[in-house]
């Protein structure tokens, strides 16, 4: 090995004393992967086990294996089906809303504007805020008697959050307010990446505005829009905080809230683990699609 | 971008500018509303019709930090005169401050919850960014077996719905006594953020030319020295941006905090809505707590404005 003298010479130290690249790679990568396995994979395996039992975290009763009973029960439960349908409808309404508002805003902003940077940053503010706190202050805004929304729009005492027909839309409106800026941000990036010479060529050919939009702008922005939509779909599907804090209306109950109530209010640990697994598989499927498009975007 | 030179084009542009300003104002109005509520006297917070113009007061913030009780008898004028200005504000509202045996003002739970949020968010951010940076360097510079699969695995842990993960975590934490502890939430937020940090930092490190390190290696640096003295300073902006993103995520997190903490380690997000009970509630105090809680994020959003796109797309899309 090395003598004391050579350690003082950086050149020979590099050759003999420093960690090899393989060691560095292992030391740099393995702890994170191990950490994630311990705190994400292991707990999930743990709950996979529970999903086949009648375990209740609130009692010390004997735990029995019940096979696929929990899965069958969960899938046969009309309340769970209702929350699944509600969630699906919520995802459609809120992601469509975000897409329309966000892309519209991006088209408006995609031109030389005074204070453009400041305006975009201000528009970005809602999505950075804590969803639960946003839900809370929208509750004040939606209040039927002293809420500003009914007064500003000249509506009477519309009970946005307790009306079975409105509650879900009220939550979706808040979600659209929060997340349209995200779609706008990504759309703006897509729009600014469209090569200018294409527009010049189109104007030389005297192409109409609509033609230019549908034949040049939209196809070139589509890949990034798709990323925005898939990401928001995934997040909307998982929505918990905003809906949970805003309304207790059963007609607006989302699947995550149902899961929370099953697991931590009714303490049905076994069935809720089964439901958690069903949700998990759905989310992983969307994630898979999302990552595929992310990697595609990276390659461009 | 269309070349705007025609008269119609210029008009269109003016309309667009007006529209942008109107939309921005609409977007900011909910934030304005909660902020203004935080400065309203109690009676105006829930007045019908809502009050838009009023004389701002900071009473809600005094009330936010203190424990109070309703005054049953009118306050003694001598006591009122002797009280400091902030106590007068509370007395004016028909309440008195609670005091402990030694006559010290008793604080509300808010400062504790705020401090919990700060401790947990800062510590988990430091851990997640440190781990994330070295892992990203490993993935960026060395050949890792099954790299694409590992990176997908790392990202997918971030995508899991919090309630799904919280069920087993709650049971595990209960078994080892980590429920309602700072360390429990710090570990969980680190795990949640490290995946994000890896993805974002990998993008930043990929952009640093390998030649910089190779030159340093030729000059006799070890790989580690090259990493610390060349790569880290070059990645400083990226590290800062990643840290701010991780901080905001941990600061805003609700589901894990709701399930895995209830008092000692409870953070502000589950605490703030828990003040809204049934019956009469003081919306000015809730608004004051909300504004104070949202303020750091608002400041960070401005500092981060040039990196928002990158952070939001997990480093996939750069400007």
Interface residues (C-beta under 8 A of the other chain):
Chain A: X9 X10 X11 X13 X14 X17 X18 X19 X21 X22 X24 X25 X27 X28 X29 X31 X32 X33 X35 X36 X39 X40 X41 X43 X44 X46 X47 X50 X57 X105 X108 X109 X110 X111 X112 X113 X114 X117 X119 X120 X121 X122 X123 X124 X125 X126 X127 X128 X129 X130 X131 X132 X133 X135 X136 X137 X138 X139 X140 X141 X143 X145 X146 X147 X148 X151 X177 X181 X182 X185 X186 X189 X196 X199 X200 X203 X224 X227 X234 X238 X240 X241 X245 X256 X259 X260 X263 X264 X269 X272 X273 X276 X279 X280 X283 X284 X287 X288 X290 X291 X294 X295 X297 X298
Chain B: X1 X2 X3 X4 X13 X16 X17 X19 X20 X21 X23 X24 X27 X28 X30 X31 X33 X34 X37 X45 X46 X47 X48 X49 X50 X131 X132 X134 X135 X137 X138 X139 X141 X142 X144 X150 X152 X153 X154 X155 X156 X157 X159 X160 X161 X162 X163 X164 X165 X166 X167 X168 X169 X170 X171 X172 X174 X187 X188 X190 X191 X194 X195 X198 X217 X219 X220 X221 X222 X223 X224 X225 X227 X248 X251 X252 X254 X255 X259 X269 X270 X272 X273 X276 X283 X286 X287 X290 X293 X294 X297 X298 X300 X301 X302 X305 X308 X309 X312 X313 X314 X316 X317 X319
